[in-house]
Amino acid sequence: MNGDRHLSWEEFDGRAARLATALESAGVGPGANVGLLTWNCPEYLEAAYAAFKLASTPVNLNFRYGPEELAYVLQYADVRALVFHGSLGPVVTQAVRHLARRPALIQVDDGSPAVPGSDRFENLVSQSERRPRCRLRGDDVFMVCTGGTTGRPKAVLWRHRDLAAWLAFLTYEAAGLSLPPDARSAAHLAADARAAGLSPVTLAACPLVHGTAFFFSIAALVLGGSVVLLTERSFRPGEMWSAVVAEGVTQLVLVGDAMARPAVDALDQEASAGRPCDLTSLARVFSSGLVWSARAKVDMGRHCRATMIDMLGSSEGGPFAMDVVGPGEPSATGRFRLTERGAVLAPNGSPVGVGQVGRLAIVEPLPIGYHKDPAATAATFPIYGGRRYAVPGDLARLEEGGTVMLLGRGSTCINTGGEKVYPDEVEEALRTDPAVADCVVVGVEDPRWGEVVTAVVALVPGGNANEDTLRAAVRQRLAAYKVPKRVVVVPHIVRKLAGKPDYQWARAVSTLETEWPVPL
């Protein structure tokens, strides 16, 4: 469901099967990768399932990438075919010029000019025969791109059977159903659930390029449910709530306060105008990827009777811990209960005691590891006591009763609105301005976005720069969400003895806790 566009299961499967034929003709086969560079639309899911039908893997590509970033990921992920929205054509055109091997280009029409050498998505679907069904294997590999420690994306590799087991909570447990033992049983369960009215109607308000939205959409389809996609290319709470009411959405997926706060504001405005939204269909609201405050949960609870499920997870596994809040029940910001597979580990791999800080971890099912990066795989998926864990790096304090207090990523990674931003790449972009002598980039706490990217900059003597020119220097090289929302100029940058940035000092400067800052 996408605005006025509604596809039945038969139509969806048929379109994906015909696209699979076209992809196969373009050289896509088992083990090949299909890049998806679109906003939320049915074509994204159709292309993903077309790839699945070929035992190939869809690769999520961020539509905010600039040409250089996109070219890097296309090459790193060995993308054989690229499905993209026409409005992203200029970025695609520039990106493929950097590649030794140009992928097959498939353009989703949105009224933009055709990219030379590309095929129209609809033409391929309408002109291709439906590919016959074939038996797939649990060892087929799925790839999901996530942020890397240098700002360059990493791709996490999952076997399908492990991914299915990992998604069991989203698919079955959240709906109060038992995990089926095999694929045939899962198909029967989906048919029975649909007949009984238990199949979910899921609306993921976040982009499908994020694992959260894509995985919840897969979970809904596996259970014979429906997926609702928003038509706007930026988050509009009014559109979301209208879709919830019109389509009878039962599961809503948000990304923390970045979406929850404006969503509640929209509900308050409608109620004040005498037009309260009828949210009786809404049974569950999920959030992952960003802090969802207790206040935002309470405020949303004034408008619906949904159970709110706040999950700590990652592309490397999860959920590590959850906060499940029923209607009218209390909650606490940043506090979660460990799942059966979750743990908080000390550096040597042993469980921490109550009151101690460690790294969140989880046991199988787990990914194979990272694409083309055995060192990162060994570091993130260590073996302790004969068991393999995923330990992405989030720090937490273990509290009484198995609850944990999330303390944040144990690195300098900035999480702004669910997007990962790494200071090094932003600093590098800032330094392309000749007026910049030195700089440090930090994340500063923000009630809506979790953190906002903030640059502390020292200029060369006589340097001529202002906030607009410095932000433009970053925007020319990086995606828009990586551009600092605030720039602070200082006489010089304070560094530690080894030359490393003093991030504590930089955050103090950027939050007006010293005498130095002079906002540009």
C-alpha positions in Angstrom: 0.0 0.0 0.0 1.5 3.3 -1.1 -1.0 6.2 -1.1 -3.6 5.3 -3.7 -1.5 2.4 -5.0 -2.5 -1.0 -3.7 -0.9 -4.2 -4.8 -2.3 -7.7 -4.0 0.0 -10.5 -3.0 -0.5 -12.0 -6.5 0.4 -8.8 -8.2 3.4 -8.2 -6.0 4.8 -11.7 -6.5 4.2 -11.6 -10.2 6.0 -8.2 -10.7 8.9 -9.4 -8.6 9.1 -12.7 -10.7 9.1 -10.7 -14.0 11.7 -8.3 -12.8 13.8 -11.4 -11.7 13.7 -12.5 -15.4 15.0 -9.1 -16.5 17.7 -9.1 -13.9 18.8 -12.6 -14.9 19.1 -11.4 -18.5 21.3 -8.6 -17.3 23.7 -11.1 -15.8 22.4 -11.2 -12.2 22.5 -14.7 -10.8 23.2 -16.6 -7.6 25.6 -14.6 -5.3 25.3 -11.4 -7.4 24.3 -8.2 -5.7 21.5 -5.8 -6.7 21.8 -2.2 -5.4 18.6 -0.5 -4.3 18.8 3.4 -4.4 15.2 4.6 -4.0 12.9 6.3 -1.5 10.2 4.2 0.0 8.1 2.7 -2.7 6.8 -0.7 -3.8 9.5 -1.0 -6.4 12.1 -1.3 -3.5 10.5 -4.4 -2.1 9.7 -5.8 -5.6 13.4 -5.5 -6.5 14.5 -7.0 -3.2 12.2 -10.0 -3.7 13.3 -10.3 -7.4 16.9 -10.6 -6.1 15.8 -13.3 -3.6 14.2 -15.3 -6.4 17.6 -15.4 -8.1 19.5 -16.4 -4.9 21.2 -13.0 -5.2 21.1 -10.3 -2.6 19.6 -6.8 -2.5 22.0 -4.1 -1.2 20.5 -1.1 0.7 22.1 2.1 -0.6 21.4 5.5 1.1 19.7 7.9 -1.2 21.5 10.7 0.6 24.9 9.6 -0.8 26.9 12.0 -2.9 28.6 10.6 -6.1 31.9 9.7 -4.5 30.2 7.9 -1.6 27.9 6.0 -3.9 30.8 5.0 -6.2 32.7 3.6 -3.3 29.8 1.5 -2.1 28.9 0.2 -5.6 32.5 -1.0 -6.0 32.9 -2.3 -2.4 29.6 -4.2 -2.6 30.2 -5.6 -6.1 26.9 -4.3 -7.3 25.9 -6.0 -10.6 22.6 -4.1 -11.2 21.4 -0.8 -9.7 17.7 0.1 -9.2 17.3 3.8 -8.6 14.7 6.6 -8.6 15.0 8.9 -11.6 15.5 12.0 -9.4 18.7 10.4 -8.2 19.9 10.1 -11.8 22.5 12.9 -11.7 24.2 11.3 -8.7 24.1 7.9 -10.3 25.5 9.3 -13.6 28.5 10.8 -11.8 29.1 7.8 -9.6 29.2 5.2 -12.4 31.9 7.2 -14.2 34.3 6.2 -11.4 33.7 2.4 -11.8 35.7 0.0 -13.8 32.6 -2.0 -14.5 29.3 -0.2 -14.9 26.3 -2.0 -13.3 23.1 -2.5 -15.3 20.9 0.6 -14.5 17.2 0.3 -13.9 15.3 3.5 -13.4 12.2 3.9 -11.4 10.1 6.6 -13.0 9.3 9.7 -11.0 9.0 12.2 -13.8 12.7 12.8 -14.1 14.7 12.6 -17.3 16.0 9.1 -18.3 19.6 8.3 -17.5 21.4 7.3 -20.7 21.9 3.6 -20.9 19.3 2.8 -18.2 16.2 0.6 -18.6 12.8 1.7 -17.2 11.6 -0.4 -14.3 8.0 -0.6 -15.6 9.2 -1.6 -19.1 11.2 -4.5 -17.7 8.2 -5.7 -15.6 5.7 -5.4 -18.4 7.9 -6.9 -21.1 9.4 -9.8 -19.2 8.1 -13.3 -18.6 7.4 -14.5 -15.1 10.4 -16.5 -13.9 9.5 -20.0 -12.6 9.8 -20.6 -8.9 12.9 -22.4 -7.8 14.1 -23.9 -4.5 16.4 -21.6 -2.5 18.8 -22.6 0.2 19.2 -21.6 3.8 22.9 -20.9 3.0 22.0 -18.1 0.5 23.5 -14.8 1.7 21.8 -11.5 2.5 23.8 -8.3 2.7 22.9 -5.2 4.7 25.0 -2.1 4.6 25.7 -0.2 7.8 28.2 2.5 8.9 31.9 1.7 9.3 34.4 3.0 11.8 35.9 5.4 9.2 32.5 6.6 7.8 32.8 4.2 4.9 29.9 1.7 5.0 30.4 -1.9 6.0 28.2 -4.7 4.7 27.0 -7.4 7.2 26.5 -10.8 5.6 23.7 -13.1 6.9 22.8 -16.6 5.9 19.1 -16.7 5.1 18.4 -19.3 7.7 20.1 -17.3 10.4 18.3 -14.1 9.4 15.0 -15.9 9.5 15.8 -17.1 13.1 16.9 -13.6 14.0 13.7 -12.1 12.7 11.6 -14.6 14.7 10.7 -12.0 17.3 9.5 -9.4 14.8 7.6 -12.1 12.8 6.1 -14.4 15.4 6.7 -13.6 19.0 5.4 -10.0 18.8 2.2 -11.4 17.4 1.9 -14.1 20.1 2.6 -17.0 17.7 5.0 -19.9 18.0 8.0 -20.2 15.8 7.3 -22.7 12.9 9.8 -25.6 12.5 10.3 -25.2 8.7 9.4 -23.2 5.6 6.3 -25.3 4.7 4.9 -24.9 8.2 5.6 -21.1 8.0 3.6 -20.9 4.8 0.6 -22.7 6.5 0.9 -20.5 9.5 0.8 -17.4 7.4 -2.3 -18.6 5.6 -4.0 -19.5 8.9 -2.9 -16.1 10.5 -4.4 -14.2 7.5 -7.6 -16.2 7.6 -7.9 -15.4 11.4 -7.1 -11.8 10.9 -3.8 -12.0 12.8 -1.5 -11.0 9.9 0.0 -7.6 10.6 -0.6 -4.4 8.7 2.8 -2.8 9.2 3.8 0.8 8.5 7.6 1.6 8.9 7.8 5.4 8.8 11.6 5.3 8.5 13.3 4.7 5.1 13.6 1.1 3.8 17.3 1.7 3.3 17.5 1.3 7.1 17.5 -2.3 8.3 14.8 -1.5 10.8 12.2 -0.7 8.1 13.2 -3.4 5.7 13.3 -6.2 8.3 9.9 -5.2 9.7 8.5 -5.2 6.2 9.9 -8.7 5.5 8.5 -9.9 8.8 5.0 -8.6 7.8 5.2 -10.3 4.4 6.4 -13.6 5.9 3.3 -13.7 8.1 1.0 -13.0 5.1 0.5 -9.4 6.2 0.5 -6.0 4.4 3.1 -3.3 4.2 2.1 0.4 4.1 4.6 2.9 2.7 4.4 6.6 2.9 4.6 8.7 -0.3 6.4 11.8 1.0 10.2 11.8 0.7 10.6 13.4 4.2 8.8 12.5 7.4 5.3 14.1 7.6 3.5 13.0 10.8 0.1 14.0 9.4 0.6 11.7 6.4 1.6 8.9 8.7 -1.4 9.2 10.9 -3.7 9.4 8.0 -2.3 6.2 6.6 -2.6 4.5 10.0 -6.3 5.3 10.0 -7.1 4.7 6.4 -5.3 1.3 6.1 -6.0 0.0 9.6 -2.4 -0.2 10.5 -1.7 -2.6 13.4 2.1 -2.2 13.7 3.9 1.2 13.5 7.7 1.4 13.3 9.5 4.7 14.3 13.0 5.8 15.0 13.0 7.2 18.6 12.1 10.7 19.5 13.2 12.0 16.1 9.9 10.7 14.8 7.9 10.1 18.0 8.0 13.8 19.2 6.7 15.4 16.0 4.2 12.5 15.7 2.8 13.2 19.1 2.7 17.0 18.3 0.6 16.2 15.3 -1.8 14.1 17.3 -2.1 16.9 19.9 -2.9 19.5 17.2 -5.6 17.3 15.6 -7.2 16.6 19.1 -7.1 20.4 19.9 -8.9 21.1 16.6 -11.6 18.6 17.5 -10.4 16.0 15.0 -8.8 13.2 17.2 -7.3 10.4 15.2 -9.0 7.0 15.5 -6.0 4.8 16.4 -8.0 1.8 17.6 -6.4 -0.5 15.0 -2.9 0.2 16.3 -1.8 -2.7 18.5 2.0 -2.2 18.7 4.5 0.7 18.2 8.1 -0.3 17.7 11.3 1.8 17.8 14.9 1.0 17.2 18.1 3.0 16.4 17.6 6.1 18.6 16.6 7.0 22.1 12.8 6.9 22.6 12.2 8.9 25.8 9.8 7.9 28.5 8.0 11.2 28.1 7.4 10.6 24.4 6.0 7.1 25.1 3.6 8.5 27.8 2.5 11.3 25.5 1.8 8.8 22.7 -0.1 6.6 25.1 -2.6 9.4 25.6 -3.8 8.9 22.0 -3.7 5.1 21.6 -3.8 1.8 23.6 -0.9 0.3 21.8 1.9 -1.7 23.4 5.2 0.2 22.9 8.3 -1.9 22.2 11.7 -0.1 22.4 14.4 -2.4 21.0 18.2 -2.3 21.2 19.4 -4.0 18.1 21.9 -3.6 15.2 22.6 -4.9 11.8 25.0 -7.3 13.5 22.2 -8.9 15.6 19.6 -8.4 18.3 17.5 -7.5 20.0 20.0 -7.3 22.8 17.5 -5.8 25.2 14.0 -4.4 25.1 11.6 -2.1 26.9 8.0 -3.3 26.5 5.4 -0.9 27.8 1.8 -1.8 27.9 -1.1 0.7 27.9 -0.8 2.9 31.0 2.4 1.3 32.2 5.4 3.3 33.3 8.7 3.5 31.4 12.2 4.9 32.0 14.4 6.5 29.3 17.4 4.4 28.3 16.5 1.4 30.5 15.9 -2.0 29.0 15.6 -5.7 30.0 18.0 -8.1 28.5 16.6 -10.7 26.1 17.3 -14.4 26.6 20.2 -14.2 24.1 21.5 -10.8 25.3 24.4 -10.2 27.8 26.6 -7.4 29.1 30.3 -8.5 28.8 33.6 -7.3 30.3 36.6 -6.9 28.0 37.6 -10.5 28.7 34.2 -11.9 27.7 32.9 -12.7 31.1 29.5 -11.3 32.3 29.7 -8.1 34.3 28.2 -7.9 37.8 25.4 -5.6 38.9 26.4 -2.0 38.8 29.3 -2.7 36.4 29.7 -1.3 32.8 30.3 -3.6 29.9 29.6 -4.1 26.2 26.2 -5.3 25.0 26.5 -8.7 23.3 24.3 -11.4 21.9 24.7 -15.0 20.9 23.5 -17.0 17.8 21.9 -16.7 15.4 24.5 -14.3 14.1 25.8 -13.0 10.7 28.7 -14.6 8.9 30.6 -11.4 9.4 31.6 -8.3 7.4 32.1 -8.3 3.6 35.8 -8.2 2.7 36.9 -7.4 6.3 38.1 -10.4 8.3 39.8 -8.2 10.9 36.5 -6.3 11.7 34.7 -9.6 11.7 37.0 -11.1 14.3 36.8 -8.0 16.5 33.0 -7.7 16.4 32.2 -11.5 16.6 34.5 -12.9 19.2 34.3 -16.3 20.7 34.1 -16.5 24.5 33.9 -19.8 26.3 33.2 -21.7 23.1 30.3 -19.4 22.1 30.3 -16.8 19.3 29.0 -13.4 20.2 28.1 -10.2 18.4 29.6 -7.2 20.2 29.1 -4.1 18.1 30.3 -1.7 20.8 27.4 -0.2 22.7 28.1 0.3 26.4 25.6 -0.5 29.1 25.5 -0.8 32.9 23.9 -3.9 34.4 21.3 -3.2 37.0 19.2 -5.3 39.4 16.7 -7.8 37.9 18.4 -8.1 34.5 17.8 -4.5 33.4 20.4 -2.4 31.7 21.1 1.3 31.4 22.2 2.2 27.9 25.3 4.4 27.9 25.9 4.8 24.2 28.4 3.7 21.6 31.9 3.2 22.9 33.4 5.2 20.1 33.1 8.7 18.7 30.3 7.7 16.3 27.5 10.3 16.2 24.0 9.0 16.0 21.8 11.8 14.5 18.2 10.8 13.8 19.3 7.2 13.4 22.0 8.0 10.9 25.6 7.2 11.7 28.1 10.0 11.3 31.8 9.6 12.0 33.8 12.7 12.9 36.9 11.9 10.8 35.2 12.2 7.5 33.4 15.5 8.4 36.7 16.9 9.7 38.3 15.9 6.4 35.7 17.7 4.4 36.0 20.8 6.6 39.7 20.9 6.0 39.2 21.3 2.3 38.3 25.0 3.1 41.7 26.8 3.1 40.5 29.1 5.9 40.4 26.1 8.3 43.5 25.5 10.4 42.1 22.8 12.6 38.8 21.3 13.6 37.1 18.7 15.8 33.6 17.3 15.1 31.4 16.0 18.0 27.9 14.9 18.6 25.9 17.2 20.9 22.8 15.9 22.7 19.6 17.0 21.2 16.0 16.2 22.4 14.7 15.3 19.0 17.6 14.0 17.0 19.5 12.2 19.8 22.7 14.0 18.8 23.4 16.8 16.3 26.7 17.1 14.3 28.6 20.1 15.7 32.0 21.4 14.4 34.5 23.3 16.5 36.8 25.1 14.1 40.0 27.2 14.4 40.8 29.4 11.4 44.1 30.4 10.0 45.3 33.9 10.7 43.1 36.2 8.6 41.0 33.2 7.5 37.8 34.3 5.7 35.1 31.8 6.5 31.6 31.7 7.8 29.1 29.1 8.8 27.6 28.9 5.3 30.9 28.4 3.5 32.1 25.8 6.0 28.9 23.9 5.8 29.0 24.1 2.0 32.4 22.6 2.1 31.0 19.5 3.8 27.9 19.4 1.7 30.0 19.3 -1.5 31.6 16.0 -0.4 29.2 14.3 2.0 25.5 13.5 2.4 23.4 16.2 3.8 22.8 14.5 7.2 26.6 14.7 7.8 26.7 18.5 7.5 27.2 20.2 10.9 24.0 21.8 12.2 26.2 24.2 14.2 29.7 25.6 13.8 31.7 27.2 16.6 34.9 29.1 16.1 37.7 29.1 18.7 41.2 30.5 18.8 42.8 27.1 18.7 41.9 23.4 19.1 42.8 21.7 22.3 44.3 18.3 21.8 45.7 15.5 24.1 49.4 14.8 24.4 49.3 12.2 21.6 47.6 14.7 19.3 44.2 13.1 19.6 41.2 15.4 19.8 39.9 16.2 23.3 36.3 15.4 22.7 35.2 16.3 26.2 36.6 19.8 25.7 35.0 20.1 22.3 31.6 19.2 23.6 32.0 21.7 26.5 32.9 24.4 24.0 30.0 23.6 21.7 27.5 23.6 24.6 28.6 27.1 25.8 30.2 25.7 29.0 33.4 27.6 28.5 34.3 31.2 27.8 35.7 30.5 24.4 33.0 29.9 21.9 32.1 32.6 19.4 29.4 31.3 17.1 30.0 32.2 13.5 
